[in-house]
Amino acid sequence: MSCQIIDGKAVAQKIREEIKKKTGELKKRGITPGLAVVLVGDDPASHIYVGLKEKACREVGFYSEIIKLPAGAAEEEVLKLVEELNKRPEIHGILVQLPLPKQVREEIIIPSVDPGKDVDGSHPFNMGRLFMGRPRVIPCTPYGCMKLIESAGYDLSGKHAVVVGRSNIVGKPMAALLLSRNATVTICHSHTRNLGTITREADVLVAAAGKANFIRGEMIKPGALVLDVGINRFPGGKVVGDVDFSSASRVAGMLTPVPGGVGPMTVAMLLMNTLKAVENNCEDVC
């Protein structure tokens, strides 16, 4: 069976070009989309991700700020910073990079972001709208996954979709988006029994467990569409996904690689959400 590799870099590039064009049109009206990223601590992966986001902002013509706080920053200091960013009119989008240090509680910081500037889609208000089927902003990684499915011309209606992972960032919103496209959805997690039996029934399989090479070829239904959300770094610098690419590519009908699959789409959708935040702001005040 021939497996189609879904090129996330190519799809993301097309989206960035569209964003760059719209940004140019906004600038003619005196509006420059602005994104602020708050980075607390010294997590190496977070620094890499933030650097990629800053570079992407420059490429499409956004204004961007990377605000770094030390690992020992108090929760009150982070809250004060977010409140200041909420009030700044040139900042249309705010992203608090996760994970946060232990003393800074995610459940306190994320809801403090203005829902209209929450470009990661993680504010309880925005998450609630998503699960009600009326999203205003969609979490970046699941949003990118849906765009990849669209790019492949795949019709989800009536298909059985299995999501491995139940995080608030990927698993749960991914399930909601698949449901919105009329798929029948199963969510698997660390307590799921007979995981391989369930994944082998999936027409669409989304791997978001955070475990390197966790999903192997024998766990995949022949011809299935497989989206690998995992990014796992080994000491030597090698990056692999949650799906064992070698064995999976011999079974799956369509498969996203790591790197070059979902990752570039996550950054592209962050830019898209920032652009939408600008447009929503214009609708609200213009």
N, C-alpha and C positions, 0 to 999 in steps of 0.2 A: 504493500500500500504506500502510495506517495503522499508525504506529509507537506502541506503548505505552511511555510514559516511566515508568520505575520510580522512585517517590518514596522515596529513601533517608531523607529527613528524617522522613517519616510512619512508616516501619517502625522507625527508630531510636527515635522517641518512644514507640512502644508497648513496645519493649524496656526503655526507661528507666523507664516506669511500672511495669512488672513488677518491675524491680530495686528501685525505691523501696519497693514494697510488701513485698518480701522483706527489705529492709534494716530496715524498721519492725518486722517480726517478730523479727529478730535483736536489735534494740535492746531489745526487751522481755525478752530473755534476758541483757542486759548486754553484748552484743557489737556493736561498731561497726566495720564494714569499714574498713580503713585502707590507703591507697595512697600510696607515696612515689615521686616522680619526680625523678630526678637529671639536672640540666641542666648540661653543661659547655661554656662558651664563649658567644659572642654571636651565633650564627646566627639571623637574624631570623625565618625560617620556624619554627625550633624553638621560639622564644619564643611565637609565635602558637599553635602546636599545644599547648604546655604550658598556656597560658592557657585554651584550650578544655577541656582535660582537668580542670583545677582547677575550672572553672565547672560541668562535668558532675558532678563529685564532690559539690559542694555541693547540686546540685539533687536528687540521689538520697539524700542524707543520709550520705555517706561522710565519714570523716576523711581529710584529704589534707595532704601536705607537699610543697612544691616546694623542693628543695635545689639552689642554684645555686653552681657553682664557676667561677672565672675561666678564660679560654681557655688560660692558661699553666699550669694545674694539672698537677702531675706524675701519672703513672700510679699511683704508689704511694698518692697522696692519694685518688684515686678508689676504688682497691681497699679502702683502709681504711674509707672511707665505706660502701661496699657491705657490707663485713663487719659493720659496726655495725648497719646496717639489717636484715641477716639475723638478728641476735640479738634485735631488738626485737619483743616479742609483739604490740604494738598495730599493727604494720605487717604486713599480710597480703600485699600486693603491692608489687613493686619494678619500676619501669620506668626503664631508662637510655636517655634520649633520644638518638637518632642523628640526624645524624652526630656523631662525637667528633673532637676535635682530633687532628692527626697523631701527636702524642707519646703519645696514649692509645689503645692498641690494642684494637679491638673484640673480637678473638679472645681477649684476656686478660680483659677486663672482663665480657663477657656470661656466660662460664662460671663467674664468681665469684659470680653471683647464686644464691641458694638455689633449686633447681628448683621447690620448692613455692611460692615467692613470685614466680616468673618469669611475670608476667601477660602478657608479650608473646609467650610461646611460642617464644623464640629460643634458649633454653639447649640445648646438644647433647643432653642427656637427653630433654627434651621433644620436640625435633625428631625424635629417633630413634623415640620412641613413635608420633609422627604417621606416619612412613613405614612403621612396622610395622603400622599400622592399629589401634593401641590408644592414641589420644591422650588425655592428661589435660588438657592446655591447648593451645589452637589459636591460632596467630598471628592477631592482631586483624583485619587487613585481609582475608586470605583467609576468615576466619570470617564477617566481615560480608558478603562476596560470596556465600557459600553461603546465608546467611540471606535475602539478596535474591532468590536463585534460588528458594528455598522460598516466599517471599512471592508470587512470580509464579505459583506452582503448576506449575512446570516440572519435568518428569521427565527426569533426566539419563541414565537407563539406556539404553545403546546409542548415545547421541549422540556425535558427534565434537566434542571440545572442543579449542580451540587457545589456548595461553597465549603471549602475546608478552612475553618477559622472563623471566629465569632467576635473579632475585635470591633470596637466602635469606629475605628478608622477605616477598615476595609470590609470585614466579613458581614456585619449587620447592614450597613448601607448598600453593599453589593447585592445582598438578598432582596432588599426593597426595590432596587432598580430592576432586577431581573423579574420580580413579580409585576412591576409596572408594565413590562413588555409581554405579559401573559405566559411567562414560563412557570412551570411547577418547580418549586424550590425546596431543597433540603440543605440544612446547615449542619455540618459535622464539626466536632471539636475534640478536645483531649479526652473526654469521657465517652465518646462514640464507640460502640462495639461493632466489630466486623466492618471496619472502615473500607477495606478493599472491596467488599461485596457491594457497598453503597456507591462508591466511586465508579465501579464498573457498569453501573446503571445510568451514568450521567451522559447525556448528549452534550452538555456543556459543563466543564469542570474548572472551577476557579481555585487555585492553590494559594492560600494565604495563611499558612500555618507557622511560618518563621523557622522552618527546619530544612536544612540543606538536603537536597535530593530525596526528599521525603516521599514524593509521589513517583512510583516506578511504573514502567510500561505495563506490567501485569495488573496494575490497578486501574487501567484506563480502558474504556469501551472503544473497540475499533472504530475509527472514523470520527471520534469525538473532537470537539473544539476545546482546547486546553489553554487557559490563561494562567501564566505563572507570575504571581505577584511578589514572590520572595526575592530578597536581596541578602545573600549570606556571604560574608567576607572571610576568607581563610588567612592565616598569618602571613603567607607569602604574597598576599594581595589579590589572589584569584577570587572572582565573584561568581557565584552560582545561585540558581534559583531554588525554589522548593520542589521543582520537578526535575527528575533525572533526565536530562535532555536526550542522552544517547538512546536509552530504552524507550522513552516516550515518543520520540520521533519515528520510531518503527511501527507505532500503533495508532497514534492520533491522526486525525484528518487535517487539523489546523493546530498550530502551536506557536506561542510567543516565546522568543529566546530571552535569556538573561546573560549578559546585558543586551540592551537594544530592543526590548519589547515594551513592557508596561512602564518601566522607569522614565523614558523620555516623555511619555504621555502624561505622567503625573505632573511634571513641570509645565507642560503645555497647558494643562487644564487649570493650573494655578494662575497662569497668565490670563486664560479665558475668564476665570471667575473674577479676577481683578477688573478686567474690562467690563464685565457685566455689572460689577459694583458701581463703576462710573456711570453706566447707562441707567441703572436703577436710581442713582442719586439724582440724575438729571430729570428722570420721570417724577421724582418726589418733590423737587424744589423748582424746576423750571416752568 
